[in-house]
Amino acid sequence: MRNDQSLMPLAQDARKPMFKLKAGDGAIGAHQDSVRRSCDEFESLASCVLARLPD
């Protein structure tokens, strides 16, 4: 997982996960790329965790 420190304050102010930030929350320019990448990485992590859980 990347270090997304620049997204964390925006997410805290917006009171939502950093992978759901929108331009209206202050995630503009390069932050939008970070939001998309964050979403992809969290989805990948969740998939890996779910795959390791017993049935």
C-alpha positions in Angstrom: 0.0 0.0 0.0 1.2 3.5 -0.8 1.6 6.3 1.6 -1.4 8.5 0.8 -0.8 11.1 3.5 -2.0 13.9 1.2 -5.4 12.3 0.9 -5.9 11.6 4.6 -6.6 15.2 5.7 -9.0 15.6 2.8 -10.8 12.4 3.8 -11.0 13.4 7.5 -12.5 16.8 6.6 -15.0 15.2 4.2 -15.7 12.5 6.7 -15.5 9.8 4.1 -12.9 7.1 3.0 -10.1 8.5 0.9 -11.0 6.3 -2.0 -14.5 8.0 -2.2 -13.2 11.6 -2.4 -14.6 13.8 -5.1 -13.4 17.2 -6.5 -15.9 18.9 -4.3 -14.0 17.5 -1.3 -10.8 19.1 -2.5 -9.4 16.1 -4.4 -8.5 17.9 -7.6 -5.7 17.5 -10.1 -3.1 14.8 -9.1 -5.2 14.0 -6.1 -7.9 12.4 -8.4 -5.2 10.0 -9.7 -4.3 9.2 -6.1 -8.0 8.6 -5.2 -8.4 6.1 -8.1 -5.2 4.4 -7.2 -6.2 4.2 -3.6 -9.5 2.7 -4.6 -7.8 0.0 -6.7 -5.3 -0.8 -4.0 -8.0 -1.2 -1.3 -10.1 -3.4 -3.5 -7.1 -5.6 -4.3 -6.2 -5.8 -0.6 -9.8 -6.7 0.4 -9.9 -9.4 -2.3 -6.7 -10.9 -1.0 -8.0 -10.9 2.6 -11.3 -12.5 1.5 -9.5 -15.2 -0.5 -7.6 -16.2 2.6 -10.6 -16.5 4.9 -11.9 -20.0 5.5 -15.2 -21.0 3.9 
